[in-house]
Amino acid sequence: MGIEGENLNGVLSANEFLTRANLMRAYDEQYDTPIYVGKKVVVVGGGNVAMDAVRTAKRLGAEAVIVYRRSEAELPARVEEVHHAKEEGIEFKMLTNPTKVLGDDKGWVVGLNCVKMELGEPDASGRRSPIEVADSDFQIDCDVVIMALGTSPNPLIAATTDSLETTRRGCIVATEDGQTSREGVFAGGDAVTGAATVILAMGAGRKAAKAIDNYLKTK
């Protein structure tokens, strides 16, 4: 988020948290994968990954809360994900935006300073932008903050590959069959579309494979 305190111990990304918990099986005592869940977890974000992170934290024994700067109607997560999170006892703090992660003298998270938000007039796309409510600061006590704010592609590929066009979000520009701006280089999945689903990435891989086969046969 670019706010003060994000480098404190106890602040981590949803990707790291979920990778440790699931792929590296930190939930299983037979595995020696370190993970710090704490007693109260605040997950910042409102997408499907945020729901995964907050529900995983809850299952690992923490009190878990979602904070999101818009209202529930604007949550980008699937409706069923939100429904299931509520069924598991997840608390939702809507129209809430973090401004600072609070820490102790040893560098560990002790809370999250937030402000209340309200929705302004719709923009050109029809989406109402959140506006900060003056003098609405308040604090949420917690010992872990998980940022689930979306991801962008690793910039290394674009930075080291000449003539590879990217969007302003860092995604690789590609045609429907995966051909990039550099002849003979194909791309697909999240590196092209941004964060999406595994099945869409698999579909892009199949299309690109067919296009690569055709390219090799004809050129």
PATOR-280575 format. One record per residue (C-alpha): residue number from 0; y, x, z. Coordinates in steps of 0.25 Angstrom, whole numbers, plus 2048, in hexadecimal, padded with zeros to 3 digits. Example, Ala and Ser with C-alpha at 12.3 -4.5 7.8 and 13.67 -1.06 7.14 Angstrom:
SESE   num    py    px    pz
SESE     0   7EE   831   81F
SESE     1   7FC   837   81D
This chain:
SESE   num    py    px    pz
SESE     0   800   800   800
SESE     1   809   80C   802
SESE     2   80D   808   810
SESE     3   80E   811   81C
SESE     4   801   814   824
SESE     5   7F8   813   818
SESE     6   7F3   821   81B
SESE     7   7EE   81D   82A
SESE     8   7E0   81E   82E
SESE     9   7DA   810   82C
SESE    10   7E1   80D   81F
SESE    11   7D7   80D   813
SESE    12   7D5   807   806
SESE    13   7CC   7FB   804
SESE    14   7C4   804   7FA
SESE    15   7C1   80E   804
SESE    16   7BD   804   80F
SESE    17   7B4   7FC   806
SESE    18   7AE   809   800
SESE    19   7AB   80E   80E
SESE    20   7A6   801   813
SESE    21   79D   7FD   807
SESE    22   79A   808   7FD
SESE    23   799   812   808
SESE    24   792   808   811
SESE    25   79B   80B   81E
SESE    26   796   7FD   823
SESE    27   788   803   825
SESE    28   786   80C   831
SESE    29   77C   814   82A
SESE    30   787   81A   821
SESE    31   791   824   826
SESE    32   79D   81F   81E
SESE    33   7A9   81F   826
SESE    34   7B2   813   827
SESE    35   7BD   80E   830
SESE    36   7BE   7FF   831
SESE    37   7C5   7FE   83E
SESE    38   7C7   7F1   847
SESE    39   7D2   7EA   83E
SESE    40   7D3   7EC   82F
SESE    41   7DF   7E7   826
SESE    42   7DC   7E6   818
SESE    43   7E8   7E6   80F
SESE    44   7E6   7DF   802
SESE    45   7E1   7D2   7FC
SESE    46   7D7   7D5   7F1
SESE    47   7C8   7D5   7F1
SESE    48   7C7   7E3   7F6
SESE    49   7D0   7DF   802
SESE    50   7C6   7D4   805
SESE    51   7BA   7DE   804
SESE    52   7C1   7E8   80D
SESE    53   7C5   7DE   818
SESE    54   7B7   7D7   818
SESE    55   7B0   7E5   819
SESE    56   7B9   7E9   824
SESE    57   7B6   7DC   82B
SESE    58   7A7   7DE   82A
SESE    59   7A8   7EC   82F
SESE    60   7AE   7E6   83C
SESE    61   7BD   7E6   83B
SESE    62   7C7   7DB   83C
SESE    63   7CC   7DA   82E
SESE    64   7D9   7D5   828
SESE    65   7DF   7D3   81A
SESE    66   7EE   7D5   818
SESE    67   7F3   7D0   80A
SESE    68   802   7CF   806
SESE    69   801   7C3   7FE
SESE    70   7FB   7B5   802
SESE    71   7EC   7B1   801
SESE    72   7EF   7AA   7F4
SESE    73   7F2   7B8   7EE
SESE    74   7E6   7BF   7F3
SESE    75   7E0   7C6   7E7
SESE    76   7D2   7C6   7EE
SESE    77   7C8   7BC   7E9
SESE    78   7C8   7AF   7F0
SESE    79   7BA   7B0   7F5
SESE    80   7BD   7BE   7FB
SESE    81   7C8   7B8   803
SESE    82   7C0   7AD   807
SESE    83   7B4   7B6   80C
SESE    84   7BE   7BF   813
SESE    85   7C3   7B3   81B
SESE    86   7B5   7AF   81E
SESE    87   7B2   7BC   824
SESE    88   7BF   7BB   82D
SESE    89   7C9   7C4   826
SESE    90   7D7   7C2   82A
SESE    91   7E1   7C0   81F
SESE    92   7F0   7C4   821
SESE    93   7F7   7BF   814
SESE    94   805   7C2   810
SESE    95   804   7CF   818
SESE    96   808   7DD   813
SESE    97   806   7EA   81A
SESE    98   812   7F3   81B
SESE    99   80C   7FE   824
SESE   100   7FF   803   82A
SESE   101   801   806   839
SESE   102   7FA   812   83F
SESE   103   7F8   819   84D
SESE   104   7FC   827   850
SESE   105   7EE   82C   84C
SESE   106   7F0   826   83E
SESE   107   7E7   81A   83F
SESE   108   7EA   80C   83A
SESE   109   7EF   802   846
SESE   110   7F5   7F7   83E
SESE   111   7FC   7F2   831
SESE   112   80B   7EE   830
SESE   113   80D   7E2   827
SESE   114   817   7D9   822
SESE   115   816   7CA   81E
SESE   116   818   7C6   810
SESE   117   81C   7BA   808
SESE   118   81A   7B6   7FA
SESE   119   826   7B6   7F1
SESE   120   828   7B0   7E4
SESE   121   81E   7B1   7D8
SESE   122   820   7BD   7CF
SESE   123   81E   7BD   7C0
SESE   124   80F   7BD   7C2
SESE   125   810   7B1   7CB
SESE   126   80C   7B9   7D7
SESE   127   814   7B8   7E4
SESE   128   818   7C6   7E9
SESE   129   818   7C8   7F8
SESE   130   825   7CA   7FF
SESE   131   826   7D1   80D
SESE   132   82B   7C8   818
SESE   133   836   7CE   820
SESE   134   834   7D2   82E
SESE   135   825   7CE   82E
SESE   136   81F   7DB   832
SESE   137   812   7DA   83B
SESE   138   806   7E3   83E
SESE   139   7F8   7E1   83C
SESE   140   7EF   7EA   846
SESE   141   7E4   7F1   83F
SESE   142   7DD   7FE   83E
SESE   143   7D8   7FE   82F
SESE   144   7E1   7FA   823
SESE   145   7D9   7F9   816
SESE   146   7E2   7F9   809
SESE   147   7DC   7F0   7FE
SESE   148   7E7   7F0   7F5
SESE   149   7E0   7F2   7E7
SESE   150   7DC   7FF   7E0
SESE   151   7E1   806   7D4
SESE   152   7D8   810   7CB
SESE   153   7D7   81E   7CF
SESE   154   7E3   825   7C7
SESE   155   7DB   832   7C5
SESE   156   7D5   82D   7B7
SESE   157   7E2   829   7B1
SESE   158   7E9   835   7B6
SESE   159   7DF   83F   7B0
SESE   160   7DC   837   7A3
SESE   161   7E6   839   798
SESE   162   7EB   82D   790
SESE   163   7E4   823   79A
SESE   164   7EE   817   79B
SESE   165   7EF   810   7A9
SESE   166   7F6   804   7AE
SESE   167   801   805   7B9
SESE   168   7F6   802   7C3
SESE   169   7EE   80E   7BF
SESE   170   7E3   806   7B7
SESE   171   7DE   80C   7AA
SESE   172   7E2   804   79E
SESE   173   7D6   800   796
SESE   174   7D2   7F6   78B
SESE   175   7C8   7EA   78D
SESE   176   7BC   7F4   78A
SESE   177   7C2   7FF   793
SESE   178   7C8   808   789
SESE   179   7D4   810   78F
SESE   180   7E0   816   789
SESE   181   7D8   822   787
SESE   182   7CE   822   77C
SESE   183   7C0   823   780
SESE   184   7C3   820   78F
SESE   185   7BF   813   794
SESE   186   7C2   80C   7A2
SESE   187   7BF   800   7A9
SESE   188   7BE   7F9   7B7
SESE   189   7C8   7FA   7C2
SESE   190   7CE   807   7BC
SESE   191   7D3   7FD   7B1
SESE   192   7D4   7F0   7B7
SESE   193   7D8   7F4   7C5
SESE   194   7D0   7EF   7D1
SESE   195   7C6   7E4   7CC
SESE   196   7B7   7E1   7CE
SESE   197   7AA   7E9   7CB
SESE   198   7A5   7DF   7C1
SESE   199   7B2   7E1   7B8
SESE   200   7B1   7F0   7B9
SESE   201   7A2   7EF   7B5
SESE   202   7A7   7E6   7A9
SESE   203   7B1   7F0   7A5
SESE   204   7A7   7FB   7A5
SESE   205   79E   7F4   79C
SESE   206   7A9   7F1   792
SESE   207   7AD   800   793
SESE   208   79F   805   791
SESE   209   79E   7FC   784
SESE   210   7AB   801   77F
SESE   211   7A7   810   782
SESE   212   79A   80E   77B
SESE   213   7A2   809   76F
SESE   214   7AC   814   770
SESE   215   7A1   81F   770
SESE   216   79A   819   764
SESE   217   7A6   817   75B
SESE   218   7AF   823   75F
